[in-house]
Amino acid sequence: MPRMITSDRSDKNNKHRIVVALGGNALGENLPEQMAAVKITAKAVADLIEEGYSVAIAHGNGPQVGMIQEAFGLLTREDPERYVQVPLSVCVALSQGYIGYDIQNALREELLNRGIEEGVVSVLTQVEVNPEDPAFKTPEKPIGHFMTREEADKLVRERNYVVHEDSGRGFRRVVASPKPETVVEKEIIKTLLDTEHVVICCGGGGIPVIRAGVNHLKGAAAVIDKDLASGCLAEEVGADTLMILTAVDRVSINFGKPDEKKLDLMTVSESETYMDEGQFAPGSMLPKVQAAVNFVKGHPERTALIAKLQDAVEAVRGNTGTRIIA
């Protein structure tokens, strides 16, 4: 049985620090689903806090940012002289605000119901990316609504968008998904964690920005993978554990086949072999394993966990989930 991760309650400033990356199942597909889902999410996170861990929460925003962009897109199409298309970076910022609002209130209520008076705060988070990242030359992350060929051609002409046909369902805009370089607000997040706050941050992988000059940050037409951004955050705030919570209880190899095997433990070397074999689906389990490997590689004191949302505490106890170690 993999070892249990223990928290340190004796020194409030020396708690075991966990960055929790919430998958899409933690938020639902629309606003009513999200309001119901965050109550379940709050219970899972509160379990960790009640056990004595210091927690930062990162989350996805796929359906939400698409919904925001679609809403602004409708306004633009209805009255193009009055409304302009809102930049993708602004859509990510908006999604961070309203998702953080729901998680923050649900978690605060859950903690107070348990007699835990720990502050919960959402931080609008920017993540710097490299403008020379190869991903900008080959955008492939679909976002937004489906379009007809005529609508897509118009956006290509007027806004220089890149569009791809999507599985026979129509055309969609595709954008770059560059690697996260650094979390701009990392010192603020770390200070909040050090002072006994639960921090919600890096929503949707963070607002992608590039450095334009010495002090100016400019939004980029891109989306950053939430799991990779969470790993970057964990590194920069001195986390002991990166926990990626998703819809499955463990990582599997030969997924969906008769010889499927669930894994309790993977070393970095084993993980890299499985990735080379194509065992993990791009855009699904692959970035989760990549983030875990990036976080623990060369750091035997660190641990990464991939587990089911409802099993967060049982995963740190070593009773479920997949543990990735150096």
LODRENFI-859737 format. One record per residue: residue in one letter; x, y negated, z negated of N, C-alpha, C, O in turn. Coordinates in pm, whole numbers, plus 50000, padded with zeros to 5 digits. Each point is the difference from the previous one (the first is absolute). Example, Ala and Ser with C-alpha at 12.3 -4.5 7.8 and 13.67 -1.06 7.14 Angstrom:
% residues 2
   aa      nx      ny      nz     cax     cay     caz      cx      cy      cz      ox      oy      oz
    a   51319   50569   49220   49911   49881   50000   50090   49880   50000   50104   50002   49934
    s   49861   49893   50138   50082   49881   49994   49923   49891   49927   50051   49889   49983
This chain:
% residues 326
   aa      nx      ny      nz     cax     cay     caz      cx      cy      cz      ox      oy      oz
    m   50085   50120   50000   49915   49880   50000   50088   49876   50000   50092   49991   49918
    p   49883   49912   50171   50080   49877   50001   49989   49929   49866   49901   50012   49929
    r   50205   49914   50038   50003   49934   49870   49896   49887   49993   49964   49939   50101
    m   49991   50037   49778   49906   49890   49974   50076   49868   49998   50113   49993   49951
    i   49824   49903   50101   50055   49866   49990   49948   49939   49870   49879   49990   49980
    t   50212   49970   49933   49958   49949   49870   50008   49848   49995   50092   49940   50054
    s   49809   50000   49880   50001   49856   49980   50068   49968   49869   50012   50086   49913
    d   50033   49791   50073   50066   49955   49878   49912   49893   49935   49993   49887   50048
    r   49940   50150   49844   49910   49905   49934   50069   49924   49887   49943   49905   49945
    s   50179   50136   50019   50066   49940   49886   50045   49857   50028   50009   49919   49907
    d   50019   50049   50219   50048   49867   50037   49916   49951   50116   50008   50054   50110
    k   49910   49843   49867   49909   49953   50103   50073   49952   50125   49946   50004   50110
    n   50178   49950   49873   50076   49951   50114   50081   50111   50067   50075   49974   50094
    n   49909   50149   49857   50076   50112   50056   49908   50114   50039   50039   50117   49991
    k   49841   49850   50052   49906   50103   50044   50045   50062   50131   50064   49934   50082
    h   49902   50191   49937   50020   50065   50129   49912   49927   50103   49879   49988   49982
    r   50182   49965   50124   49930   49916   50097   49960   50081   50123   50084   50068   50060
    i   49790   49923   49977   49948   50073   50115   49939   49902   50099   49919   49915   49963
    v   50120   50097   50164   49929   49930   50108   49903   50100   50061   50040   50105   50050
    v   49831   49861   49944   49894   50086   50051   49955   49946   50136   49957   49886   50011
    a   50054   50197   50092   49954   49963   50134   49866   50069   50024   49992   50122   50004
    l   49904   49798   50013   49865   50054   50018   49970   50021   50147   50019   49909   50082
    g   49934   50209   49953   49961   50029   50137   49860   49949   50030   49933   49945   49913
    g   50023   50074   50212   49871   49948   50044   49883   50056   49923   49898   49932   49984
    n   50114   50192   49966   49889   50060   49926   49975   49928   49868   49895   50018   49939
    a   50201   49900   50018   49982   49926   49875   49917   49874   50019   49962   49936   49902
    l   50010   50028   50225   49933   49872   50027   49874   50013   50083   49921   49905   50006
    g   50056   50208   50060   49883   50014   50084   50017   49932   50134   50107   49947   50031
    e   49787   50055   50050   50005   49950   50137   49932   49864   50018   50020   49934   50102
    n   49901   50024   49800   49930   49871   50010   49980   49945   49860   50040   50063   49902
    l   49896   49820   50088   49989   49933   49870   49922   50081   49897   50048   50015   49888
    p   49832   50039   50144   49929   50081   49899   50081   50122   49956   50003   50033   49881
    e   50061   50035   50215   50083   50116   49965   50117   49959   49913   50037   50070   49905
    q   50021   49815   50127   50115   49952   49923   49961   49974   49855   50074   50037   49909
    m   49812   49900   50069   49959   49966   49864   49976   50126   49917   50021   49999   49879
    a   49934   50109   50186   49982   50126   49929   50134   50071   49981   50026   50056   49893
    a   50060   49941   50210   50127   50072   49994   50095   49942   49896   50073   50075   49935
    v   49927   49792   50050   50097   49942   49907   49971   50038   49855   50090   49993   49916
    k   49788   50047   50053   49970   50045   49864   50071   50132   49971   50051   50022   49890
    i   49951   50066   50210   50073   50127   49986   50149   49973   49993   50072   50058   49918
    t   49974   49852   50169   50141   49963   50001   50042   49941   49866   50107   50032   49949
    a   49809   49882   49995   50032   49936   49872   50018   50103   49890   50089   49985   49915
    k   49830   50118   50083   50012   50105   49898   50134   50072   50013   50066   50027   49899
    a   49975   50003   50225   50127   50070   50021   50118   49916   49955   50092   50050   49936
    v   49906   49820   50099   50110   49912   49960   49997   49976   49849   50105   49997   49937
    a   49777   49986   50006   49988   49979   49855   50053   50120   49922   50056   49984   49892
    d   49927   50135   50163   50055   50120   49935   50151   49987   49985   50055   50035   49895
    l   50012   49916   50209   50145   49983   49994   50039   49894   49897   50094   50019   49923
    i   49833   49871   50076   50030   49892   49906   49977   50046   49856   50076   49966   49910
    e   49817   50111   50070   49970   50051   49867   50108   50097   49950   50023   50013   49880
    e   50043   50053   50215   50110   50090   49964   50128   49924   49966   50095   50060   49950
    g   49908   49809   50076   50114   49920   49961   50090   49957   50113   50112   49954   49975
    y   49844   50060   50150   50083   49962   50114   49976   49854   50040   49891   49946   49983
    s   50213   49993   50071   49990   49868   50062   49969   50022   50148   50069   50077   50067
    v   49827   49855   49985   49948   50034   50132   49989   49878   50090   49947   49896   49961
    a   50103   50118   50161   49971   49908   50110   49921   50077   50104   50027   50118   50025
    i   49876   49817   50036   49911   50066   50095   50015   49937   50137   49985   49878   50015
    a   50044   50203   50084   49995   49958   50140   49886   50073   50067   49958   50106   49953
    h   49990   49840   50156   49883   50062   50062   49998   49977   50150   50065   49909   50052
    g   49859   50175   50017   49980   49982   50143   49891   49898   50027   49940   49945   49908
    n   50035   50029   50223   49895   49904   50037   49949   50024   50142   49940   49912   50060
    g   50084   50209   49994   49968   50026   50140   49860   49961   50042   49984   49915   50088
    p   49912   50145   49853   49864   49963   50039   49968   49854   49970   49932   49933   50077
    q   50119   50019   49809   49965   49865   49956   50059   49893   50092   49930   49905   50036
    v   50198   50109   50001   50060   49898   50086   49938   50004   50139   49988   49896   50066
    g   49972   50223   49979   49931   50010   50129   49866   49931   49996   49960   49935   50097
    m   49970   50079   49791   49869   49936   49983   50014   49847   50001   49919   49930   50061
    i   50184   50020   49871   50023   49855   49997   50032   49948   50140   49946   49899   50043
    q   50142   50171   50026   50038   49956   50134   49880   50005   50095   49984   49912   50085
    e   49934   50190   49901   49881   50012   50084   49904   49883   49976   49943   49945   50095
    a   50040   50018   49778   49909   49890   49967   50047   49869   50063   49920   49927   50059
    f   50208   50045   49930   50053   49879   50061   49999   50009   50153   49982   49900   50070
    g   50039   50222   49979   49995   50019   50145   49864   49970   50058   49989   49943   50108
    l   49905   50097   49819   49863   49971   50045   49976   49849   50007   49939   49950   50095
    l   50108   49979   49803   49984   49855   50001   50072   49937   50120   49949   49910   50065
    t   50171   50140   49960   50079   49946   50111   49932   50024   50134   49997   49912   50086
    r   49948   50208   49930   49935   50033   50128   49870   49921   50019   49964   49965   50112
    e   49966   50009   49777   49873   49927   50009   50021   49851   50026   49921   49938   50072
    d   50185   50005   49872   50023   49856   50014   50150   49974   50007   50058   49950   49904
    p   50006   50083   50209   50146   49989   50012   50053   49858   49987   50117   49981   49967
    e   49798   49918   50059   50048   49863   49987   50010   49956   49854   50080   49913   49965
    r   49840   50147   49951   49999   49962   49859   50091   50088   49915   50065   49953   49908
    y   49937   50178   50124   50075   50093   49918   50120   50056   50077   49991   50025   50120
    v   50117   49994   49810   50118   50064   50059   50024   50132   49927   49959   50017   49886
    q   50108   50074   50180   50030   50129   49939   50094   49982   49881   50104   49935   50012
    v   49858   50121   49875   50081   49989   49879   50120   50095   50010   49983   50116   50037
    p   50138   49837   49931   50118   50086   50009   49986   50124   49911   49935   49997   49896
    l   50127   50111   50148   49992   50126   49927   50055   49985   49858   49946   50059   49906
    s   50160   49863   50078   50057   49982   49866   49897   49937   49905   49997   50033   49882
    v   49920   49877   50170   49896   49938   49917   49892   50103   49965   49948   49999   49889
    c   50018   50088   50206   49903   50107   49972   50049   50092   49889   49922   50041   49914
    v   50208   49991   50088   50057   50083   49893   49990   49927   49866   49965   50061   49899
    a   50065   49808   50101   49990   49922   49877   49857   50000   49946   49979   50016   49880
    l   49924   49966   50207   49860   50001   49958   49962   50136   49941   49930   50007   49900
    s   50116   50100   50163   49968   50134   49950   50063   50022   49862   49939   50062   49913
    q   50183   49889   50068   50063   50012   49869   49916   49933   49892   49987   50052   49889
    g   49957   49832   50144   49922   49926   49902   49876   50074   49956   49976   50015   49880
    y   49944   50032   50216   49872   50057   49955   50014   50144   49952   49921   50045   49917
    i   50179   50029   50134   50024   50134   49945   50057   49988   49859   49959   50073   49909
    g   50137   49835   50073   50057   49979   49868   49895   49958   49899   50003   50043   49885
    y   49906   49874   50159   49889   49954   49913   49920   50119   49947   49969   50007   49881
    d   49996   50086   50208   49920   50115   49958   50079   50094   49908   49949   50044   49898
    i   50177   49986   50139   50081   50089   49916   50026   49936   49865   49989   50065   49896
    q   50044   49807   50105   50033   49928   49877   49884   50004   49901   50019   50030   49883
    n   49861   49938   50163   49885   49998   49910   49963   50140   49951   49967   50018   49883
    a   50038   50081   50208   49965   50137   49960   50100   50053   49897   49962   50065   49903
    l   50167   49908   50120   50103   50051   49908   49994   49927   49866   50014   50062   49894
    r   49966   49807   50110   49989   49924   49875   49885   50053   49915   50015   50019   49879
    e   49870   50005   50185   49884   50052   49927   50029   50137   49940   49967   50027   49885
    e   50096   50060   50194   50032   50135   49953   50096   49996   49881   49982   50074   49903
    l   50118   49840   50104   50096   49989   49890   49934   49947   49873   50022   50053   49891
    l   49896   49843   50124   49933   49943   49882   49904   50101   49938   49985   50004   49878
    n   49949   50077   50206   49911   50104   49947   50077   50102   49917   49943   50066   49914
    r   50186   49947   50113   50084   50094   49925   50075   49930   49885   50081   50062   49931
    g   49891   49809   50050   50067   49927   49894   50142   49960   50033   50080   49974   49910
    i   49953   50019   50218   50135   49963   50044   49996   49857   50053   49934   49972   50100
    e   50136   49939   49834   50001   49859   50042   50130   49971   50074   50090   49933   49948
    e   49918   50117   50172   50118   49977   50085   49956   49918   50120   49900   50032   50064
    g   50174   49863   49967   49961   49913   50110   50008   50068   50135   50087   50085   50023
    v   49822   49879   50065   49999   50052   50137   50000   49881   50095   49916   49910   49986
    v   50175   50086   50109   50012   49885   50087   50031   50045   50143   50073   50096   50021
    s   49870   49833   50076   50029   50025   50142   50097   49893   50050   49983   49882   49972
    v   50116   50161   50102   50100   49908   50055   49994   50005   50152   50020   50106   50061
    l   49953   49781   50000   50006   49990   50145   50145   50022   50042   50088   49921   49966
    t   49936   50187   50108   50137   50047   50019   50043   49996   50145   49930   50051   50088
    q   50185   49887   49936   50062   49998   50132   50115   50100   50004   50075   50015   49903
    v   49939   50052   50210   50110   50094   50018   50077   49959   50125   49945   49992   50109
    e   50183   49982   49872   50082   49953   50112   50038   50117   50090   50037   50108   49953
    v   49955   49868   50177   50042   50099   50100   50104   49936   50091   50013   49878   50007
    n   50061   50208   50062   50105   49953   50090   49940   49971   50137   49941   50089   50061
    p   50073   49789   49989   49943   49969   50133   50064   50081   50112   49945   50009   50110
    e   50173   50052   49863   50067   50084   50099   49965   50147   49984   50057   50085   50069
    d   49851   49946   49841   49957   50139   49982   49950   50055   50133   49920   49935   50066
    p   50126   50184   49976   49957   50058   50129   49850   50016   50013   49947   50007   50111
    a   49982   49999   49775   49855   50016   50005   49931   49886   50073   49893   50020   50057
    f   50168   49861   49942   49939   49885   50067   50003   50017   50152   49921   49937   50071
    k   50169   50146   49978   50009   50022   50145   49906   50111   50046   49969   50009   50119
    t   49986   50074   49789   49909   50110   50035   49883   50005   49902   49989   50094   49921
    p   49923   49806   50083   49885   50001   49908   49910   50120   50027   49970   50032   50115
    e   49988   50034   49778   49918   50120   50017   49896   50021   49891   49930   50101   50000
    k   50059   49806   49906   49903   50014   49892   49868   49938   50040   49992   49878   50013
    p   49901   50202   50009   49872   49943   50042   49930   49926   49887   49999   50046   49886
    i   49943   49839   50146   49925   49923   49901   49875   49943   50068   49992   49992   50123
    g   49912   49969   49795   49884   49928   50053   49901   50088   50074   50005   50123   49992
    h   49904   49811   50080   49886   50066   50061   50037   50061   50136   50103   49966   50059
    f   49811   50125   49989   50013   50056   50134   49947   49900   50102   49903   49929   49975
    m   50161   50067   50141   49963   49905   50104   49983   50071   50134   50051   50110   50022
    t   49875   49825   50066   49995   50046   50138   50129   49958   50070   50077   49919   49947
    r   49945   50136   50171   50120   49962   50076   49999   49850   50031   50104   49935   49994
    e   49778   50011   50040   49990   49859   50032   50038   49912   49880   50073   49902   50014
    e   49876   50134   49867   50033   49924   49879   50149   50010   49970   50064   49901   49963
    a   49990   50219   50053   50143   50020   49973   50086   49919   50097   50097   49936   49959
    d   49867   50068   50169   50077   49925   50100   50000   49850   49971   50099   49931   50022
    k   49788   50019   49928   49990   49858   49968   50095   49962   49886   50066   49896   50005
    l   49941   50190   49893   50090   49972   49888   50146   50009   50042   50085   49925   49950
    v   49944   50165   50141   50136   50010   50051   50039   49872   50073   50110   49948   49983
    r   49797   50002   50100   50027   49877   50076   50010   49878   49910   50093   49920   50012
    e   49810   50065   49897   49989   49877   49924   50088   49995   49876   50043   49892   49959
    r   49984   50224   49980   50073   49998   49873   50124   50087   50000   50069   50013   49900
    n   49958   50047   50216   50119   50083   50013   49998   50119   49904   50105   50046   49956
    y   49775   50004   50012   49988   50118   49915   50049   50124   50075   50001   50004   50123
    v   50040   50096   49800   50027   50132   50055   49881   50088   49966   49960   50008   49883
    v   49982   50058   50215   49884   50087   49977   50027   50138   50057   50069   50015   50101
    h   49875   50086   49832   50012   50137   50047   49862   50064   50004   49912   49965   49920
    e   50070   50126   50170   49879   50082   50001   50008   50097   49883   50106   50057   49974
    d   49783   49961   49955   50000   50078   49875   49908   50121   50010   49880   49991   49973
    s   50177   50121   50067   49931   50130   49998   49865   50000   50069   49907   50066   49955
    g   50080   49859   50155   49876   49998   50076   49890   49918   49937   49888   49997   50051
    r   50143   49936   49838   49896   49923   49928   50000   49853   50038   49914   49924   49954
    g   50179   50034   50127   50011   49860   50037   50142   49952   49982   50092   50079   49981
    f   49924   49790   50024   50133   49940   49987   50010   49928   49865   49904   49941   49952
    r   50216   50064   49990   50024   49932   49873   50133   49926   50006   50094   50041   50069
    r   49911   49851   49859   50127   49930   49985   50096   50087   49918   49959   50065   49904
    v   50167   49936   50135   50102   50068   49922   50107   49899   49960   50034   49909   50076
    v   50017   50107   49804   50101   49908   49948   50118   50079   49947   49993   50122   49985
    a   50114   49808   49987   50120   50063   49947   49980   50042   49855   49921   49940   49926
    s   50152   50162   50034   50002   50043   49859   50145   50009   49955   50055   50110   49989
    p   50008   49774   49984   50142   49999   49963   50024   50051   49858   49908   50008   49919
    k   50217   50026   50054   50037   50047   49867   50006   49882   49902   50044   49891   50037
    p   49913   50131   49839   50012   49893   49900   50146   49979   49961   50073   50097   49978
    e   49968   49777   50013   50137   49967   49961   50008   49963   49852   50087   50049   49928
    t   49823   49865   50026   50000   49958   49861   49864   49939   49965   49934   49942   50086
    v   50026   50072   49789   49876   49940   49951   50034   49860   49951   50080   49983   49908
    v   49860   49917   50152   50035   49861   49969   49972   49967   49853   50080   49932   49936
    e   49810   50115   50012   49960   49967   49861   50049   50102   49898   49943   50010   49892
    k   50161   50066   50139   50044   50108   49912   50035   49955   49859   49968   50069   49903
    e   50097   49815   50083   50040   49954   49867   49878   49962   49916   49997   50022   49879
    i   49903   49920   50186   49876   49966   49929   49930   50127   49953   49954   50008   49887
    i   50039   50091   50202   49936   50128   49965   50073   50067   49885   49938   50051   49907
    k   50193   49950   50100   50080   50062   49894   49979   49930   49866   49988   50065   49897
    t   50008   49802   50105   49978   49925   49877   49864   50033   49939   49988   50016   49879
    l   49910   49994   50205   49866   50036   49951   49999   50140   49939   49938   50022   49896
    l   50130   50072   50168   50009   50136   49945   50075   49999   49868   49961   50070   49906
    d   50145   49853   50086   50080   49992   49877   49920   49943   49884   50032   50026   49884
    t   49865   49895   50147   49920   49936   49896   49862   50065   49983   49902   49935   49966
    e   50095   50196   50061   49882   50081   49968   49877   49970   50084   49888   50004   49950
    h   50132   49966   50178   49889   49983   50092   49998   50115   50100   50105   50051   50039
    v   49776   49987   50002   49984   50090   50114   49990   49912   50123   49920   49906   50004
    v   50160   50123   50098   50008   49913   50117   49947   50071   50123   50042   50111   50032
    i   49866   49824   50038   49948   50049   50129   50069   49918   50108   49989   49877   50001
    c   50082   50188   50089   50084   49926   50094   50025   50082   50127   49959   50115   50010
    c   50110   49823   50085   50037   50067   50126   49879   50061   50071   50012   50106   50062
    g   49873   49829   49928   49881   50051   50066   50018   50012   50150   50049   49908   50065
    g   49911   50205   49990   50013   50023   50144   50143   50003   50048   50026   49976   50118
    g   50067   50054   49791   50142   49998   50037   50062   49863   49984   50119   49982   50029
    g   49802   49921   49926   50050   49864   49984   49972   49916   50123   49982   50052   50110
    i   50014   49817   49870   49986   49907   50113   50134   49997   50073   50100   49958   49943
    p   49904   50086   50183   50129   50006   50069   50050   49861   50037   49930   49923   50066
    v   50191   50045   49892   50057   49869   50030   50144   50017   50050   50068   50096   49966
    i   49974   49808   50114   50139   49994   50045   50059   49867   49956   49929   49901   49986
    r   50200   50099   49991   50068   49878   49955   50030   49911   50120   50075   50038   50089
    a   49865   49845   49911   50020   49903   50109   50071   49879   49941   49935   49904   49957
    g   50195   50099   50043   50076   49896   49932   50037   50046   49861   49975   50114   49962
    v   50084   49796   49961   50054   50037   49868   49888   50034   49902   50008   50102   49932
    n   49890   49815   50060   49897   50016   49897   49860   50027   50054   49909   50026   49922
    h   50073   49969   50208   49866   50014   50057   49969   50145   50036   50080   50067   50066
    l   49804   49980   49891   49952   50134   50034   49882   49986   50096   49909   49920   49977
    k   50093   50156   50129   49898   49993   50104   49931   50135   50013   50066   50104   50007
    g   49801   49894   49996   49925   50124   50015   50031   50070   50131   50019   49935   50103
    a   49985   50197   49894   50029   50080   50119   49876   50077   50042   49921   50042   49916
    a   50061   49975   50215   49888   50077   50054   50035   50148   49988   50037   50066   50097
    a   49949   49985   49782   50043   50137   49972   49924   50051   49878   49935   49924   49929
    v   50075   50205   50049   49953   50060   49875   50112   50089   49948   50070   50065   50078
    i   49947   49937   49792   50105   50079   49937   49936   50122   49935   49896   49989   49935
    d   50166   50126   50082   49947   50121   49938   49995   49984   49848   50099   49961   49938
    k   49786   50068   50004   49979   49980   49857   50093   50087   49915   50048   49955   49896
    d   49977   50167   50147   50084   50089   49920   50146   49956   50003   50067   50002   49897
    l   49982   49958   50220   50137   49952   50009   50018   49871   49920   50103   49981   49935
    a   49798   49931   50071   50006   49876   49921   49998   50031   49851   50069   49934   49922
    s   49853   50166   50037   49994   50038   49859   50135   50053   49952   50042   49972   49888
    g   50025   50104   50199   50133   50049   49965   50100   49887   49985   50083   50001   49910
    c   49907   49900   50179   50086   49881   49993   49972   49925   49869   50094   49957   49932
    l   49779   50026   50034   49962   49934   49876   50056   50074   49879   50056   49939   49909
    a   49928   50195   50090   50048   50081   49888   50150   49982   49979   50048   49989   49888
    e   50024   50008   50223   50145   49978   49994   50031   49865   49937   50088   49989   49914
    e   49841   49907   50129   50037   49864   49962   49952   49957   49862   50053   49904   49943
    v   49848   50166   50000   49956   49965   49865   50053   50098   49896   49960   49996   49883
    g   50130   50092   50160   50062   50092   49906   49909   50109   49948   50007   50037   49883
    a   49907   50015   50204   49908   50106   49958   50077   50132   49980   50101   50025   50065
    d   49848   50057   49846   50054   50133   49978   49934   50102   50091   50061   50099   50040
    t   49811   49874   49993   49921   50095   50079   49920   49927   50106   49941   49895   49974
    l   50058   50161   50145   49909   49957   50106   49893   50106   50012   50029   50116   50030
    m   49846   49847   49946   49889   50095   50006   49907   49960   50114   49941   49892   49998
    i   50046   50196   50100   49914   49975   50115   49874   50086   49983   50005   50122   50009
    l   49883   49811   49967   49875   50070   49976   49918   50003   50128   49982   49898   50067
    t   49969   50221   49966   49934   50019   50129   49882   50095   49984   49952   50020   49888
    a   50002   50039   50221   49879   50084   49996   50032   50147   49978   49908   50080   49981
    v   50219   49959   50022   50036   50141   49983   50082   50016   49873   50065   49906   49953
    d   49932   50215   49991   50066   50021   49871   50149   50025   50012   50074   49982   49903
    r   49972   50060   50216   50142   50027   50021   50037   49980   50146   49913   49998   50087
    v   50214   49988   49938   50052   50001   50137   50002   50145   50048   50032   50091   49923
    s   49932   49930   50203   50001   50135   50057   50089   50006   50123   50017   49901   50071
    i   50039   50217   49952   50064   50028   50129   49910   50099   50074   49924   50075   49939
    n   50086   49924   50193   49911   50079   50085   49854   49967   49972   49914   50088   49993
    f   50061   49783   49990   49867   49952   49960   49893   50044   50099   50017   49984   50121
    g   49872   50071   49827   49888   50042   50082   50019   50133   50070   49913   50042   50076
    k   50199   50026   49898   50028   50129   50063   49982   50112   49898   49996   49974   49880
    p   49993   50151   50168   49981   50112   49906   50111   50012   49896   49976   50046   49888
    d   50144   49912   50149   50113   50010   49906   50030   49867   49929   50113   49976   49959
    e   49786   49939   50029   50018   49874   49930   50052   50024   49858   49955   50092   49931
    k   50140   49825   50027   50060   50016   49868   50006   49865   49931   50056   49904   50053
    k   49885   50090   49827   50006   49879   49920   50129   49999   49920   50044   50103   49949
    l   50016   49780   50040   50131   49987   49937   49989   49927   49866   49941   49893   49991
    d   50117   50167   49905   50005   49935   49869   50122   49909   49988   49997   49900   49929
    l   50111   50136   50142   50126   49929   49986   50073   49996   50133   50005   50101   50071
    m   50052   49785   49963   50087   49988   50118   50123   49919   49962   49990   49898   49932
    t   50126   50148   50112   50119   49917   49990   50005   49909   50122   49925   50018   50096
    v   50163   49884   49900   50019   49912   50115   50039   50081   50122   49948   49978   50109
    s   50144   50115   49873   50046   50082   50113   49886   50080   50061   49985   50004   50122
    e   49934   50059   49794   49886   50077   50050   49900   49909   50071   49946   50035   50105
    s   50029   49849   49837   49905   49904   50060   50047   49959   50138   49920   49994   50094
    e   50209   49976   49920   50054   49958   50129   49992   50112   50103   49975   49974   50118
    t   50045   50149   49839   49986   50113   50091   49857   50013   50050   49976   50020   50119
    y   49928   49969   49789   49860   50009   50038   49960   49888   50095   49925   50021   50095
    m   50127   49857   49880   49969   49889   50089   50058   50024   50139   49935   49971   50100
    d   50187   50081   49906   50062   50031   50130   49921   50106   50076   49998   50000   50123
    e   49939   50089   49804   49919   50106   50062   49863   49949   50045   49926   50073   50067
    g   50039   49804   49898   49870   49946   50036   49887   50053   49914   49886   50009   50046
    q   50144   50025   49830   49899   50059   49912   49895   49899   49953   49889   50039   49962
    f   50144   49833   50042   49911   49899   49942   49948   49906   50108   50075   49953   50085
    a   49795   50020   49909   49935   49921   50105   50040   49853   49991   49995   49940   49893
    p   50046   50001   50222   50030   49855   50002   49876   49921   49961   49888   50035   50038
    g   50133   49858   49886   49887   49917   49959   49918   50059   49888   49903   49939   49955
    s   50135   50181   49998   49926   50064   49892   50097   50043   49891   50035   49919   49914
    m   50009   50207   50087   50091   50047   49897   50145   49960   50025   50077   49986   49905
    l   49962   49995   50222   50139   49969   50030   50051   49875   49927   50104   50008   49934
    p   49828   49877   50075   50054   49883   49929   50003   50016   49849   50082   49938   49933
    k   49830   50145   50012   50002   50026   49857   50127   50073   49960   50066   49965   49902
    v   49969   50138   50176   50121   50075   49970   50124   49913   50027   50096   50005   49924
    q   49900   49916   50182   50112   49910   50029   50022   49902   49885   50114   49979   49958
    a   49777   49962   49991   50012   49906   49890   50057   50067   49875   50084   49944   49931
    a   49869   50178   50043   50049   50075   49884   50149   50028   50012   50076   49982   49904
    v   49967   50062   50213   50142   50031   50023   50085   49874   49987   50105   50003   49937
    n   49850   49887   50123   50075   49875   49992   50020   49956   49855   50105   49947   49964
    f   49795   50077   49953   50004   49954   49861   50095   50084   49914   50072   49945   49917
    v   49928   50186   50103   50078   50086   49909   50138   50035   50054   50086   50043   49923
    k   49937   49939   50206   50127   50044   50058   50118   49929   49935   50006   49877   49996
    g   50086   50201   49952   50116   49944   49932   49973   49954   49859   50088   49942   49936
    h   49791   50083   50013   49962   49954   49866   49938   50115   49921   49877   50011   49995
    p   50204   50074   49944   49945   50116   49927   49913   49963   49882   49926   50084   49949
    e   50082   49790   50005   49917   49957   49887   49859   49963   50042   49914   49979   49915
    r   50061   50013   50215   49868   49961   50050   49919   50122   50043   50054   50106   50031
    t   49814   49874   49971   49908   50105   50045   49893   49937   50088   49957   49888   49976
    a   50002   50185   50126   49884   49960   50080   49895   50110   49990   50033   50119   49995
    l   49842   49841   50001   49889   50095   49991   49898   49969   50108   49969   49884   50026
    i   49979   50220   50037   49888   49987   50093   49889   50090   49945   50018   50121   49988
    a   49869   49819   49979   49896   50075   49931   49862   49943   50033   49988   49897   50066
    k   49911   50172   49886   49862   49957   50018   49968   49888   49902   50048   49999   49886
    l   49870   49906   50158   49968   49883   49920   49956   50036   49858   50052   49945   49903
    q   49854   50147   50086   49943   50032   49869   50097   50075   49909   49974   50017   49881
    d   50138   50029   50176   50094   50083   49924   50124   49925   49956   50103   50062   49974
    a   49890   49805   50019   50121   49920   49974   50072   50044   49872   50121   50026   50004
    v   49810   49984   49886   50065   50036   49874   50050   50144   50004   50110   50029   49953
    e   49810   50060   50102   50044   50140   50009   50125   50013   50087   50083   50088   49979
    a   49930   49824   50120   50119   50003   50086   50124   49959   49922   50104   50065   50012
    v   49888   49828   49908   50118   49961   49922   50030   50102   49890   50114   50008   49953
    r   49787   50068   50007   50023   50107   49902   50061   50124   50064   50040   50094   49931
    g   49968   49906   50202   50062   50113   50069   49905   50114   50029   50044   50111   50030
    n   49824   49864   49961   49902   50107   50018   49942   50006   50142   49934   50098   50034
    t   50089   49801   50047   49947   49999   50135   50082   49901   50082   50091   49935   49949
    g   49877   50055   50179   50071   49909   50087   50131   50058   50050   50045   50105   49955
    t   50014   49823   50140   50132   50038   50053   50103   49900   49949   49982   49879   50013
    r   50123   50173   49929   50107   49917   49943   50119   50000   50096   50045   50106   50044
    i   50005   49776   49989   50116   49989   50087   50116   49946   49918   49988   49895   49937
    i   50124   50177   50064   50116   49963   49919   50125   49997   50087   50004   50058   50108
    a   50097   49872   49842   50123   49985   50075   50072   50133   50020   50106   50004   50062
